[in-house]
């Protein structure tokens, strides 16, 4: 501090030099005070310089070829040895799952048709709607998918109120972290929230892996960070990530986590990208470019453990809320809900009514593994269990009613089910309910 700068002897410097010296000291003092003020207040909203710095994707000191990107390659590949990323802070996987502080299980219920209070917004009115999710715009003739309300058994889900949600977010950063499914939930949240903010008081700023929606009058942001595998990978480019070979650093989450420190509410998901075959592991201290090939469940567990260690070390539940969204189900085989058929979600218009239904798109071993990791974090993470409720919604996917970036062949056009998107969700639709759950627990 400035008090440490004492002049013990009487100076013989000219007056001009003394004035210049005092000016430098004042400048240092002012900048120090300003820096502290930014970190007290501006880390949340005002100053974004730290974002540019932390997303520079710098390589770790021991990395053989710098940070992973879509051009990264393995020099050779061996079978996964079972190695873990050092000692974990998490010891037991036998603890009982902690329930959210709620008197009713809002995750257990059924879908009720409601064309009075739903949809909560119009697809064409949301300026942030994605062509991947705008099903009506891309020709879907029925609109019933917009009118199903989630009704828990024995209680009610908190009714959505955009102004109340903004009050909860005042002065805060809300960040969704994950893949395109979490991006869909983020877009849903923007569509649910943006209409109550005047046009001149809101903005959206793409920033490569991080996209930020800002509401000035609430001093709040709603953000999306592209991190499909949570740890560093060669798929971290939010645009150019369609790769045949997935390579990840199982012991390095800092590329993404450098931004999580300053966020008040974090919403994670991770599942879909682990369903595409084996994953290559390139450890940070591997100097020869040798990758280990692991089965998807083993690779996901490594990533989850690394994520969990960051949560354990950095999250104070009194200051930061963390949510983990369970897997979003797919509806790729209609024989699972209608035996004897060979279709998928194409042309489906109503939910599944059998509350015991469970499709193969929701993998139980993966859910158990994720459950064990999350449960060990105790009060630091809350689970949004969207899997069962979303399992019923075979009608909620875009199928053929979305923008496709590749042209369709004549053979595909003759068989719409062959290119139907039964993974993502139409908006308005199912992800709006996921955000209602988030609102319910905030």
VOPAGU-2260 file (C-alpha; in pm, 1 decimal, decimal comma):
REM VOPAGU-2260
SITE   aa  ch    i         X         Y         Z
SITE  UNK   A    0       0,0       0,0       0,0
SITE  UNK   A    1     103,5     363,2     -32,2
SITE  UNK   A    2     188,6     389,4     339,1
SITE  UNK   A    3     495,8     171,8     278,4
SITE  UNK   A    4     653,2     436,5      56,7
SITE  UNK   A    5     838,9     650,4     317,3
SITE  UNK   A    6    1115,2     893,5     231,5
SITE  UNK   A    7    1360,7     856,9     519,9
SITE  UNK   A    8    1603,1    1123,0     404,0
SITE  UNK   A    9    1541,9    1475,0     299,9
SITE  UNK   A   10    1522,0    1470,3     -76,9
SITE  UNK   A   11    1751,7    1670,9    -295,1
SITE  UNK   A   12    1538,8    1614,4    -608,2
SITE  UNK   A   13    1416,9    1911,5    -806,9
SITE  UNK   A   14    1059,1    2020,1    -750,7
SITE  UNK   A   15     949,1    1886,0   -1089,7
SITE  UNK   A   16    1079,3    1539,5   -1006,3
SITE  UNK   A   17     898,3    1542,4    -672,4
SITE  UNK   A   18     571,9    1642,0    -838,4
SITE  UNK   A   19     617,0    1368,8   -1100,5
SITE  UNK   A   20     693,0    1111,3    -827,9
SITE  UNK   A   21     378,2    1205,6    -634,8
SITE  UNK   A   22     175,1    1184,4    -954,8
SITE  UNK   A   23     295,8     827,8   -1017,0
SITE  UNK   A   24     210,8     727,1    -661,0
SITE  UNK   A   25    -139,5     871,2    -690,5
SITE  UNK   A   26    -189,6     688,5   -1017,7
SITE  UNK   A   27     -83,0     357,4    -863,0
SITE  UNK   A   28    -310,8     414,9    -564,5
SITE  UNK   A   29    -606,3     503,1    -785,8
SITE  UNK   A   30    -557,3     201,0   -1011,3
SITE  UNK   A   31    -528,0     -29,9    -711,4
SITE  UNK   A   32    -850,5     105,0    -565,7
SITE  UNK   A   33   -1018,5      75,9    -905,0
SITE  UNK   A   34    -900,6    -282,2    -949,1
SITE  UNK   A   35   -1042,6    -377,9    -608,4
SITE  UNK   A   36   -1371,8    -206,6    -689,0
SITE  UNK   A   37   -1401,8    -395,2   -1016,7
SITE  UNK   A   38   -1351,6    -726,7    -840,3
SITE  UNK   A   39   -1607,1    -639,5    -574,8
SITE  UNK   A   40   -1873,9    -519,9    -815,6
SITE  UNK   A   41   -1773,1    -551,3   -1176,6
SITE  UNK   A   42   -1677,2    -919,2   -1170,0
SITE  UNK   A   43   -2045,8    -994,0   -1190,2
SITE  UNK   A   44   -2146,3    -764,1   -1469,9
SITE  UNK   A   45   -1961,0    -444,9   -1545,3
SITE  UNK   A   46   -1605,5    -526,5   -1648,7
SITE  UNK   A   47   -1545,8    -821,3   -1882,4
SITE  UNK   A   48   -1169,4    -795,5   -1925,8
SITE  UNK   A   49   -1116,2   -1106,7   -1714,3
SITE  UNK   A   50   -1336,9   -1303,1   -1954,3
SITE  UNK   A   51   -1106,5   -1230,5   -2245,5
SITE  UNK   A   52    -805,0   -1323,1   -2035,8
SITE  UNK   A   53    -932,9   -1652,1   -1894,9
SITE  UNK   A   54   -1061,3   -1771,3   -2230,9
SITE  UNK   A   55    -726,2   -1732,4   -2401,7
SITE  UNK   A   56    -702,2   -2116,9   -2396,3
SITE  UNK   A   57    -342,8   -2120,3   -2275,8
SITE  UNK   A   58    -165,3   -2453,0   -2268,7
SITE  UNK   A   59     -54,4   -2614,8   -1946,4
SITE  UNK   A   60     323,4   -2621,7   -1884,1
SITE  UNK   A   61     350,8   -2998,5   -1937,9
SITE  UNK   A   62     115,6   -3021,2   -2236,5
SITE  UNK   A   63     301,0   -3165,8   -2535,7
SITE  UNK   A   64     114,4   -2971,6   -2800,7
SITE  UNK   A   65     -53,9   -2682,9   -2620,0
SITE  UNK   A   66    -426,2   -2651,7   -2560,1
SITE  UNK   A   67    -650,5   -2900,2   -2734,5
SITE  UNK   A   68    -838,0   -2780,1   -3040,5
SITE  UNK   A   69   -1005,4   -2941,0   -3340,2
SITE  UNK   A   70    -667,4   -2993,0   -3509,2
SITE  UNK   A   71    -521,9   -3189,2   -3215,4
SITE  UNK   A   72    -420,0   -3546,8   -3288,8
SITE  UNK   A   73    -294,0   -3845,0   -3092,0
SITE  UNK   A   74      52,0   -3964,9   -3195,2
SITE  UNK   A   75     -50,8   -4313,5   -3085,4
SITE  UNK   A   76    -327,2   -4476,6   -2884,3
SITE  UNK   A   77    -323,9   -4741,6   -2611,9
SITE  UNK   A   78    -598,8   -4896,4   -2403,0
SITE  UNK   A   79    -710,9   -4699,5   -2096,8
SITE  UNK   A   80    -507,4   -4812,5   -1795,5
SITE  UNK   A   81    -758,6   -4716,8   -1528,2
SITE  UNK   A   82    -550,6   -4419,2   -1416,7
SITE  UNK   A   83    -723,4   -4147,7   -1214,2
SITE  UNK   A   84    -639,4   -3779,3   -1201,1
SITE  UNK   A   85    -471,0   -3779,9    -859,4
SITE  UNK   A   86    -636,4   -3826,4    -522,8
SITE  UNK   A   87    -996,0   -3717,8    -512,6
SITE  UNK   A   88   -1144,5   -3501,2    -241,2
SITE  UNK   A   89   -1449,1   -3724,3    -260,9
SITE  UNK   A   90   -1424,8   -4047,8     -69,4
SITE  UNK   A   91   -1749,5   -4239,2     -35,0
SITE  UNK   A   92   -2007,0   -4322,2    -297,0
SITE  UNK   A   93   -2249,2   -4481,6     -54,1
SITE  UNK   A   94   -2418,2   -4171,1      83,3
SITE  UNK   A   95   -2789,5   -4133,8      52,2
SITE  UNK   A   96   -2918,6   -3882,8    -199,7
SITE  UNK   A   97   -3024,4   -3561,2     -33,3
SITE  UNK   A   98   -3365,4   -3428,5    -124,3
SITE  UNK   A   99   -3416,4   -3069,6    -219,2
SITE  UNK   A  100   -3582,0   -2864,0      49,7
SITE  UNK   A  101   -3931,2   -2908,9     -84,3
SITE  UNK   A  102   -4243,2   -3064,1      63,3
SITE  UNK   A  103   -4340,8   -3231,7    -261,4
SITE  UNK   A  104   -4157,6   -3428,0    -528,5
SITE  UNK   A  105   -4209,4   -3192,9    -821,7
SITE  UNK   A  106   -4019,9   -3432,1   -1048,4
SITE  UNK   A  107   -4295,8   -3694,7   -1026,4
SITE  UNK   A  108   -4613,9   -3617,2   -1215,7
SITE  UNK   A  109   -4778,6   -3611,6   -1556,3
SITE  UNK   A  110   -4836,5   -3380,0   -1850,3
SITE  UNK   A  111   -5170,5   -3199,3   -1867,2
SITE  UNK   A  112   -5296,5   -3029,3   -2182,1
SITE  UNK   A  113   -5335,7   -2655,5   -2121,1
SITE  UNK   A  114   -5397,3   -2417,9   -2409,6
SITE  UNK   A  115   -5508,2   -2137,0   -2176,7
SITE  UNK   A  116   -5195,0   -2052,7   -1976,2
SITE  UNK   A  117   -4950,1   -2198,2   -2230,4
SITE  UNK   A  118   -4733,6   -2125,5   -2417,8
SITE  UNK   A  119   -4549,2   -1879,6   -2194,5
SITE  UNK   A  120   -4416,9   -1693,2   -2502,2
SITE  UNK   A  121   -4456,8   -1702,9   -2878,0
SITE  UNK   A  122   -4184,9   -1854,8   -3089,8
SITE  UNK   A  123   -4192,1   -1568,6   -3341,1
SITE  UNK   A  124   -4172,5   -1301,9   -3068,2
SITE  UNK   A  125   -3845,7   -1422,8   -2916,2
SITE  UNK   A  126   -3553,3   -1251,0   -3090,4
SITE  UNK   A  127   -3308,7   -1512,2   -2959,0
SITE  UNK   A  128   -3488,4   -1818,3   -3096,2
SITE  UNK   A  129   -3265,5   -2075,5   -3265,3
SITE  UNK   A  130   -3351,5   -2219,5   -3607,0
SITE  UNK   A  131   -3262,9   -2556,8   -3461,1
SITE  UNK   A  132   -3553,5   -2525,8   -3215,6
SITE  UNK   A  133   -3808,1   -2309,5   -3405,0
SITE  UNK   A  134   -4033,2   -2595,8   -3514,0
SITE  UNK   A  135   -4337,3   -2392,5   -3618,3
SITE  UNK   A  136   -4122,4   -2159,5   -3830,5
SITE  UNK   A  137   -3982,5   -2461,7   -4010,6
SITE  UNK   A  138   -4318,0   -2609,1   -4099,7
SITE  UNK   A  139   -4449,3   -2810,0   -3806,3
SITE  UNK   A  140   -4824,9   -2804,8   -3864,5
SITE  UNK   A  141   -4944,2   -2897,2   -3513,5
SITE  UNK   A  142   -4888,8   -2672,7   -3211,1
SITE  UNK   A  143   -5002,3   -2905,2   -2932,7
SITE  UNK   A  144   -4640,8   -2959,2   -2825,1
SITE  UNK   A  145   -4651,7   -2603,1   -2687,3
SITE  UNK   A  146   -4953,2   -2666,2   -2463,0
SITE  UNK   A  147   -4850,9   -2940,2   -2222,5
SITE  UNK   A  148   -4812,3   -2831,5   -1859,7
SITE  UNK   A  149   -4617,2   -3037,7   -1607,2
SITE  UNK   A  150   -4838,6   -3128,4   -1310,8
SITE  UNK   A  151   -4661,3   -3286,1   -1011,5
SITE  UNK   A  152   -4854,6   -3540,0    -807,4
SITE  UNK   A  153   -5005,7   -3386,8    -494,3
SITE  UNK   A  154   -4877,3   -3031,7    -536,5
SITE  UNK   A  155   -4814,9   -2756,6    -789,1
SITE  UNK   A  156   -4502,4   -2631,9    -958,1
SITE  UNK   A  157   -4435,0   -2266,1    -883,9
SITE  UNK   A  158   -4603,8   -2059,7   -1153,2
SITE  UNK   A  159   -4361,4   -1881,2   -1382,4
SITE  UNK   A  160   -4320,2   -1507,2   -1326,1
SITE  UNK   A  161   -4054,7   -1330,7   -1533,9
SITE  UNK   A  162   -4035,7   -1021,4   -1311,6
SITE  UNK   A  163   -3992,5   -1234,0   -1000,1
SITE  UNK   A  164   -3719,3   -1432,9   -1173,5
SITE  UNK   A  165   -3534,4   -1112,0   -1260,4
SITE  UNK   A  166   -3562,2   -1006,4    -896,3
SITE  UNK   A  167   -3392,4   -1334,0    -801,2
SITE  UNK   A  168   -3119,2   -1259,1   -1055,8
SITE  UNK   A  169   -3066,4    -894,4    -963,2
SITE  UNK   A  170   -2693,3    -818,4    -950,8
SITE  UNK   A  171   -2606,4   -1179,3   -1040,5
SITE  UNK   A  172   -2465,8   -1395,5   -1316,4
SITE  UNK   A  173   -2661,5   -1706,2   -1419,6
SITE  UNK   A  174   -2462,4   -1938,6   -1644,5
SITE  UNK   A  175   -2566,3   -2253,7   -1829,6
SITE  UNK   A  176   -2267,8   -2480,0   -1899,9
SITE  UNK   A  177   -2280,8   -2774,2   -2137,7
SITE  UNK   A  178   -2372,3   -2882,8   -2489,3
SITE  UNK   A  179   -2650,5   -2798,2   -2734,4
SITE  UNK   A  180   -2917,8   -2932,4   -2498,1
SITE  UNK   A  181   -2808,9   -2690,0   -2228,7
SITE  UNK   A  182   -2790,6   -2419,1   -2494,0
SITE  UNK   A  183   -3155,1   -2498,1   -2570,6
SITE  UNK   A  184   -3241,7   -2450,0   -2202,8
SITE  UNK   A  185   -3051,3   -2120,0   -2207,3
SITE  UNK   A  186   -3243,1   -2001,5   -2515,6
SITE  UNK   A  187   -3565,9   -2104,3   -2343,3
SITE  UNK   A  188   -3465,8   -1893,1   -2042,1
SITE  UNK   A  189   -3394,4   -1592,1   -2264,0
SITE  UNK   A  190   -3734,7   -1627,3   -2432,0
SITE  UNK   A  191   -3904,0   -1657,4   -2092,5
SITE  UNK   A  192   -3728,0   -1348,9   -1955,6
SITE  UNK   A  193   -3654,2   -1100,5   -2232,0
SITE  UNK   A  194   -4002,9    -958,3   -2294,5
SITE  UNK   A  195   -4015,3    -767,3   -1964,1
SITE  UNK   A  196   -3687,1    -585,1   -2037,5
SITE  UNK   A  197   -3718,2    -265,2   -2249,1
SITE  UNK   A  198   -3546,1    -282,6   -2587,5
SITE  UNK   A  199   -3280,2     -27,6   -2497,2
SITE  UNK   A  200   -3195,3    -200,5   -2169,4
SITE  UNK   A  201   -3090,9    -543,2   -2298,5
SITE  UNK   A  202   -2811,6    -673,9   -2516,5
SITE  UNK   A  203   -2648,6    -998,3   -2619,0
SITE  UNK   A  204   -2277,3   -1034,4   -2681,9
SITE  UNK   A  205   -2133,2   -1349,0   -2839,1
SITE  UNK   A  206   -1783,9   -1421,8   -2714,8
SITE  UNK   A  207   -1678,8   -1748,9   -2879,2
SITE  UNK   A  208   -1724,4   -2013,1   -2604,8
SITE  UNK   A  209   -1925,6   -1770,5   -2389,7
SITE  UNK   A  210   -2242,2   -1587,0   -2494,7
SITE  UNK   A  211   -2385,5   -1324,3   -2260,4
SITE  UNK   A  212   -2733,7   -1172,8   -2239,1
SITE  UNK   A  213   -2734,0    -858,6   -2023,6
SITE  UNK   A  214   -3030,3    -683,8   -1857,4
SITE  UNK   A  215   -2907,8    -340,4   -1751,4
SITE  UNK   A  216   -3179,1    -238,8   -1507,4
SITE  UNK   A  217   -3128,5    -558,7   -1305,9
SITE  UNK   A  218   -2748,4    -550,8   -1340,7
SITE  UNK   A  219   -2777,5    -919,6   -1432,7
SITE  UNK   A  220   -2660,6   -1157,0   -1703,3
SITE  UNK   A  221   -2788,0   -1491,2   -1834,8
SITE  UNK   A  222   -2500,6   -1670,6   -2006,6
SITE  UNK   A  223   -2417,7   -1986,9   -2197,1
SITE  UNK   A  224   -2076,7   -2152,5   -2198,7
SITE  UNK   A  225   -2005,7   -2423,1   -2455,6
SITE  UNK   A  226   -1834,1   -2709,9   -2269,1
SITE  UNK   A  227   -1975,6   -3038,3   -2405,3
SITE  UNK   A  228   -1738,5   -3264,8   -2208,3
SITE  UNK   A  229   -1688,5   -3027,2   -1911,3
SITE  UNK   A  230   -1313,0   -3087,0   -1913,7
SITE  UNK   A  231   -1083,7   -2948,5   -2185,3
SITE  UNK   A  232   -1132,3   -3122,0   -2520,4
SITE  UNK   A  233   -1076,3   -3086,1   -2892,6
SITE  UNK   A  234   -1450,5   -3012,1   -2924,8
SITE  UNK   A  235   -1450,0   -2686,7   -2728,5
SITE  UNK   A  236   -1505,1   -2470,6   -3035,5
SITE  UNK   A  237   -1875,8   -2379,3   -3019,0
SITE  UNK   A  238   -1906,6   -2390,5   -3400,2
SITE  UNK   A  239   -1645,4   -2626,8   -3545,1
SITE  UNK   A  240   -1677,8   -2931,2   -3322,3
SITE  UNK   A  241   -1812,4   -3206,4   -3544,4
SITE  UNK   A  242   -1519,9   -3444,3   -3515,6
SITE  UNK   A  243   -1484,7   -3817,3   -3570,7
SITE  UNK   A  244   -1230,4   -3849,7   -3289,3
SITE  UNK   A  245   -1301,5   -3700,9   -2947,7
SITE  UNK   A  246    -991,9   -3614,3   -2743,1
SITE  UNK   A  247   -1009,1   -3477,6   -2390,0
SITE  UNK   A  248    -778,0   -3390,1   -2103,2
SITE  UNK   A  249    -939,0   -3580,7   -1813,7
SITE  UNK   A  250    -734,7   -3390,0   -1554,9
SITE  UNK   A  251    -792,7   -3035,4   -1681,8
SITE  UNK   A  252   -1115,4   -2844,7   -1619,6
SITE  UNK   A  253    -959,0   -2498,5   -1586,6
SITE  UNK   A  254   -1028,2   -2390,2   -1945,6
SITE  UNK   A  255   -1394,4   -2370,5   -1852,1
SITE  UNK   A  256   -1374,3   -2336,9   -1473,6
SITE  UNK   A  257   -1173,4   -2014,2   -1496,2
SITE  UNK   A  258   -1505,6   -1848,4   -1568,8
SITE  UNK   A  259   -1712,7   -2029,5   -1303,7
SITE  UNK   A  260   -1543,2   -1854,4   -1011,6
SITE  UNK   A  261   -1731,5   -1531,6   -1071,6
SITE  UNK   A  262   -2075,8   -1683,1   -1140,7
SITE  UNK   A  263   -2356,4   -1681,5    -881,7
SITE  UNK   A  264   -2578,8   -1954,7   -1028,5
SITE  UNK   A  265   -2434,7   -2239,5   -1237,4
SITE  UNK   A  266   -2648,5   -2488,7   -1431,9
SITE  UNK   A  267   -2454,7   -2788,2   -1570,2
SITE  UNK   A  268   -2547,3   -3075,1   -1795,3
SITE  UNK   A  269   -2337,5   -3352,2   -1945,7
SITE  UNK   A  270   -2455,0   -3667,4   -2114,1
SITE  UNK   A  271   -2524,1   -3658,5   -2487,4
SITE  UNK   A  272   -2164,5   -3625,2   -2603,2
SITE  UNK   A  273   -2064,9   -3933,5   -2406,5
SITE  UNK   A  274   -2304,5   -4148,2   -2611,5
SITE  UNK   A  275   -2093,2   -4146,9   -2927,1
SITE  UNK   A  276   -1842,8   -4425,5   -2869,4
SITE  UNK   A  277   -1497,6   -4440,6   -2706,1
SITE  UNK   A  278   -1311,2   -4124,2   -2607,3
SITE  UNK   A  279    -937,0   -4055,4   -2633,8
SITE  UNK   A  280    -765,1   -3938,9   -2313,9
SITE  UNK   A  281    -460,6   -3712,7   -2342,5
SITE  UNK   A  282    -328,2   -3644,3   -1993,1
SITE  UNK   A  283    -174,5   -3303,7   -1926,9
SITE  UNK   A  284     165,4   -3446,6   -1834,2
SITE  UNK   A  285     186,0   -3674,8   -2139,2
SITE  UNK   A  286     486,0   -3549,8   -2338,3
SITE  UNK   A  287     479,6   -3790,9   -2631,5
SITE  UNK   A  288     122,5   -3739,5   -2752,8
SITE  UNK   A  289      16,1   -4090,0   -2647,2
SITE  UNK   A  290    -360,2   -4114,0   -2589,4
SITE  UNK   A  291    -550,7   -4374,1   -2393,8
SITE  UNK   A  292    -879,6   -4492,4   -2538,6
SITE  UNK   A  293   -1155,6   -4531,1   -2279,6
SITE  UNK   A  294   -1513,8   -4646,2   -2298,1
SITE  UNK   A  295   -1757,2   -4356,6   -2276,1
SITE  UNK   A  296   -1874,0   -4431,8   -1921,0
SITE  UNK   A  297   -1516,2   -4447,5   -1788,9
SITE  UNK   A  298   -1427,8   -4123,3   -1967,9
SITE  UNK   A  299   -1738,0   -3948,4   -1839,1
SITE  UNK   A  300   -1663,0   -4060,2   -1483,7
SITE  UNK   A  301   -1313,7   -3910,5   -1510,2
SITE  UNK   A  302   -1461,3   -3581,4   -1630,4
SITE  UNK   A  303   -1726,5   -3584,0   -1358,8
SITE  UNK   A  304   -1464,1   -3648,0   -1090,7
SITE  UNK   A  305   -1251,6   -3357,8   -1213,4
SITE  UNK   A  306   -1561,0   -3133,4   -1219,9
SITE  UNK   A  307   -1657,4   -3250,3    -871,2
SITE  UNK   A  308   -1314,3   -3171,8    -729,8
SITE  UNK   A  309   -1349,3   -2816,8    -858,4
SITE  UNK   A  310   -1695,9   -2790,4    -698,6
SITE  UNK   A  311   -1568,3   -2930,5    -369,6
SITE  UNK   A  312   -1279,9   -2683,0    -355,1
SITE  UNK   A  313   -1448,2   -2370,0    -490,0
SITE  UNK   A  314   -1819,1   -2366,6    -407,8
SITE  UNK   A  315   -1957,8   -2213,9     -92,1
SITE  UNK   A  316   -2330,6   -2302,6    -104,0
SITE  UNK   A  317   -2412,0   -1988,3      93,9
SITE  UNK   A  318   -2269,8   -1774,7    -186,4
SITE  UNK   A  319   -2303,4   -1980,1    -504,3
SITE  UNK   A  320   -2584,3   -2207,3    -623,3
SITE  UNK   A  321   -2496,9   -2502,6    -845,3
SITE  UNK   A  322   -2748,8   -2719,8   -1030,3
SITE  UNK   A  323   -2685,9   -3036,3   -1227,8
SITE  UNK   A  324   -2949,0   -3124,2   -1489,2
SITE  UNK   A  325   -2993,6   -3498,2   -1538,5
SITE  UNK   A  326   -2985,0   -3654,8   -1883,5
SITE  UNK   A  327   -3223,8   -3540,4   -2152,2
SITE  UNK   A  328   -3384,0   -3850,1   -2310,1
SITE  UNK   A  329   -3398,9   -3928,1   -2680,4
SITE  UNK   A  330   -3685,2   -4091,6   -2868,8
SITE  UNK   A  331   -3512,0   -4275,6   -3152,2
SITE  UNK   A  332   -3715,7   -4598,6   -3162,3
SITE  UNK   A  333   -4094,8   -4591,6   -3154,5
SITE  UNK   A  334   -4102,8   -4964,6   -3078,2
SITE  UNK   A  335   -4010,9   -4872,7   -2720,6
SITE  UNK   A  336   -4344,2   -4697,8   -2660,7
SITE  UNK   A  337   -4546,7   -4862,5   -2937,6
SITE  UNK   A  338   -4432,7   -5223,8   -2992,0
SITE  UNK   A  339   -4436,1   -5342,5   -3351,0
SITE  UNK   A  340   -4355,7   -5005,9   -3506,7
SITE  UNK   A  341   -4024,9   -4903,8   -3667,6
SITE  UNK   A  342   -4036,9   -4524,7   -3651,3
SITE  UNK   A  343   -3910,3   -4263,7   -3409,2
SITE  UNK   A  344   -4034,5   -3926,9   -3284,0
SITE  UNK   A  345   -4145,1   -3819,1   -3631,4
SITE  UNK   A  346   -4516,3   -3736,3   -3650,4
SITE  UNK   A  347   -4570,5   -3788,6   -3276,6
SITE  UNK   A  348   -4824,2   -3542,9   -3136,7
SITE  UNK   A  349   -4901,2   -3650,0   -2780,3
SITE  UNK   A  350   -4699,1   -3752,6   -2471,9
SITE  UNK   A  351   -4657,5   -4107,2   -2344,7
SITE  UNK   A  352   -4914,9   -4171,5   -2072,6
SITE  UNK   A  353   -4756,3   -4476,0   -1907,9
SITE  UNK   A  354   -4575,2   -4329,7   -1605,5
SITE  UNK   A  355   -4357,7   -4642,0   -1586,5
SITE  UNK   A  356   -4210,7   -4578,1   -1930,9
SITE  UNK   A  357   -3833,8   -4567,8   -1955,3
SITE  UNK   A  358   -3656,6   -4561,4   -2290,8
SITE  UNK   A  359   -3312,9   -4685,9   -2387,3
SITE  UNK   A  360   -3202,7   -4327,0   -2450,8
SITE  UNK   A  361   -3171,2   -4284,6   -2073,5
SITE  UNK   A  362   -2884,8   -4501,6   -1960,7
SITE  UNK   A  363   -2918,3   -4629,4   -1603,3
SITE  UNK   A  364   -2547,2   -4707,5   -1540,3
SITE  UNK   A  365   -2462,1   -4351,4   -1642,3
SITE  UNK   A  366   -2731,5   -4212,5   -1416,2
SITE  UNK   A  367   -2603,0   -4417,4   -1122,3
SITE  UNK   A  368   -2247,7   -4299,4   -1179,7
SITE  UNK   A  369   -2354,5   -3933,8   -1201,7
SITE  UNK   A  370   -2574,2   -3980,4    -896,3
SITE  UNK   A  371   -2282,0   -4116,5    -693,3
SITE  UNK   A  372   -2058,8   -3823,8    -788,2
SITE  UNK   A  373   -2321,7   -3557,1    -725,1
SITE  UNK   A  374   -2441,5   -3709,8    -397,3
SITE  UNK   A  375   -2090,3   -3691,8    -254,4
SITE  UNK   A  376   -2099,4   -3315,2    -301,6
SITE  UNK   A  377   -2385,7   -3296,7     -50,9
SITE  UNK   A  378   -2531,6   -2945,6     -21,3
SITE  UNK   A  379   -2298,4   -2793,9    -281,3
SITE  UNK   A  380   -2505,4   -2918,8    -579,4
SITE  UNK   A  381   -2880,2   -2950,1    -635,8
SITE  UNK   A  382   -3014,3   -3194,8    -893,8
SITE  UNK   A  383   -3281,2   -3099,4   -1147,7
SITE  UNK   A  384   -3418,2   -3442,3   -1235,7
SITE  UNK   A  385   -3570,7   -3375,9   -1576,3
SITE  UNK   A  386   -3522,7   -3727,5   -1716,1
SITE  UNK   A  387   -3847,6   -3904,7   -1628,0
SITE  UNK   A  388   -4074,7   -3610,0   -1709,2
SITE  UNK   A  389   -3898,9   -3561,6   -2042,8
SITE  UNK   A  390   -3918,6   -3934,8   -2121,9
SITE  UNK   A  391   -4292,5   -3896,6   -2171,3
SITE  UNK   A  392   -4252,8   -3622,7   -2434,2
SITE  UNK   A  393   -4192,5   -3815,6   -2754,2
SITE  UNK   A  394   -4390,1   -3536,6   -2925,2
SITE  UNK   A  395   -4159,6   -3255,0   -2812,0
SITE  UNK   A  396   -3867,7   -3298,6   -3054,5
SITE  UNK   A  397   -3813,4   -3102,5   -3378,0
SITE  UNK   A  398   -3804,2   -3420,1   -3591,8
SITE  UNK   A  399   -3787,7   -3275,5   -3947,1
SITE  UNK   A  400   -3912,1   -2928,0   -3848,6
SITE  UNK   A  401   -3585,3   -2742,9   -3796,7
SITE  UNK   A  402   -3303,9   -2597,2   -4001,4
SITE  UNK   A  403   -3060,4   -2856,7   -4130,1
SITE  UNK   A  404   -2719,7   -2735,9   -4243,5
SITE  UNK   A  405   -2672,2   -3021,9   -4489,7
SITE  UNK   A  406   -2911,1   -3072,2   -4780,8
SITE  UNK   A  407   -3140,8   -3374,9   -4772,8
SITE  UNK   A  408   -3110,9   -3646,0   -5035,8
SITE  UNK   A  409   -3413,1   -3763,8   -5231,6
SITE  UNK   A  410   -3397,5   -4092,9   -5040,8
SITE  UNK   A  411   -3406,7   -3910,5   -4708,4
SITE  UNK   A  412   -3690,4   -3684,6   -4815,2
SITE  UNK   A  413   -3890,5   -3992,8   -4903,9
SITE  UNK   A  414   -3838,2   -4124,9   -4551,0
SITE  UNK   A  415   -3865,6   -3832,9   -4303,8
SITE  UNK   A  416   -3793,5   -4052,6   -4001,9
SITE  UNK   A  417   -3445,5   -4117,4   -4142,5
SITE  UNK   A  418   -3331,4   -3761,5   -4070,2
SITE  UNK   A  419   -3558,1   -3663,2   -3781,9
SITE  UNK   A  420   -3402,0   -3484,4   -3486,1
SITE  UNK   A  421   -3527,7   -3680,2   -3186,0
SITE  UNK   A  422   -3263,5   -3538,6   -2951,2
SITE  UNK   A  423   -3324,2   -3164,1   -2921,6
SITE  UNK   A  424   -3651,9   -2998,7   -2819,1
SITE  UNK   A  425   -3893,0   -2757,4   -2987,0
SITE  UNK   A  426   -3948,0   -2418,1   -2825,2
SITE  UNK   A  427   -4179,2   -2325,0   -2664,6
SITE  UNK   A  428   -4180,9   -2668,2   -2507,4
SITE  UNK   A  429   -4011,2   -2908,5   -2269,2
SITE  UNK   A  430   -3705,0   -2694,4   -2174,0
SITE  UNK   A  431   -3943,3   -2423,3   -2049,2
SITE  UNK   A  432   -4048,4   -2666,3   -1776,1
SITE  UNK   A  433   -3685,0   -2734,4   -1688,2
SITE  UNK   A  434   -3649,7   -2360,6   -1631,2
SITE  UNK   A  435   -3968,8   -2353,6   -1424,8
SITE  UNK   A  436   -3802,4   -2612,4   -1200,7
SITE  UNK   A  437   -3497,1   -2390,0   -1173,3
SITE  UNK   A  438   -3722,6   -2095,8   -1083,2
SITE  UNK   A  439   -3904,7   -2314,4    -829,9
SITE  UNK   A  440   -3582,4   -2392,8    -640,0
SITE  UNK   A  441   -3404,9   -2057,9    -653,9
